[in-house]
């Protein structure tokens, strides 16, 4: 899988997911309104759409495997509106 489509898991009840190392993009609203708690974004990701994690109320941690690109942290912060439990976005 190289792309997760727009709204692919919206309101799906998805609690966890393992994103593969070949993933290149996560399109708009892909995981919005799901109970995800932690997400690890592989270093292969080069595009994150708008509102990807919108209203993921249980999301507390996002880890980006390749933390060299500081743009990704800014995009993730903007994609996490209404994520009340978010405690960290870690670039590693």
N, C-alpha and C positions, 0 to 999 in steps of 0.2 A: 504494500500500500504506500503510495507516494503522496496522497492527498486525502484529507478528511473534508468532505463536502459541507457546504453551507447548511447549517441547522441539522446536521446528521444525527445528533443525539439529543436535540432539544426536548426537555421534559420527559426523558426516557427512563428516569430512575437509575441511571448508570452510577454505580458507586465507585468503581475502579476500572482502570484501563491501562494496558501496557502499550505505549507508543513505540513502534518499530524503528530501527535505525535507518531505514530508507525513507522515512517520512520527510517530505519537503515543505508541505504547507498545511495549515489548519485554517479553514475558511471561516467566514463570519458566522457567529452564533453557534458554532459546532457543538459545544458542550453546555450551552446556556440552560439555566434552570435545572441542573442535575445535582445530585447529592455527592459529587466527587469530593474527596477530602485532601488528597495529595496527587500532584501531577508531576511527572518527570518528562521534560521535553528533550528529545535527543538532539545532538549537535547538528544533525542533518537538516533541521528545520530552518528555512530561510524566509518564511512568510507566516505571520499570524494575523488573522483577520480581526475585524471589529467585534467587540462583545463576545469573544470566544468563551469566556467564563462568566458572563453576565448572570448575576443573581444565583451563583453557586454558593449558597449560604453555609455549607459545611466545608468549603475549601479553605484549608489553613496553611498549605505549603505548596509552592511551585519551585521546582529545581530545574535549572537549565544546564544541561550537560556541558555545553561549550560556552563558558561565560565571557569569552573574549569580546563578543559583540554587545556593547552596552545598550544599543537600540532595543534589544529584545526585552530588557527589563522595563523600559518605558512603555512599550507596547503592551506588555502583560499587565502593568498597573492600570492602564486605560481599559483593558479587557476584563477587569475584575470589579466592575461597578456592582455594588450591592453584595459584595462578598464579605460579610460581617466578621468572619472568623479568620481572615487572612492574617498570618503572623509573619510570614517571611517569603520573600522571593530571593532565592539563592542562585548565584551564578557560580558554577564550579568547573 
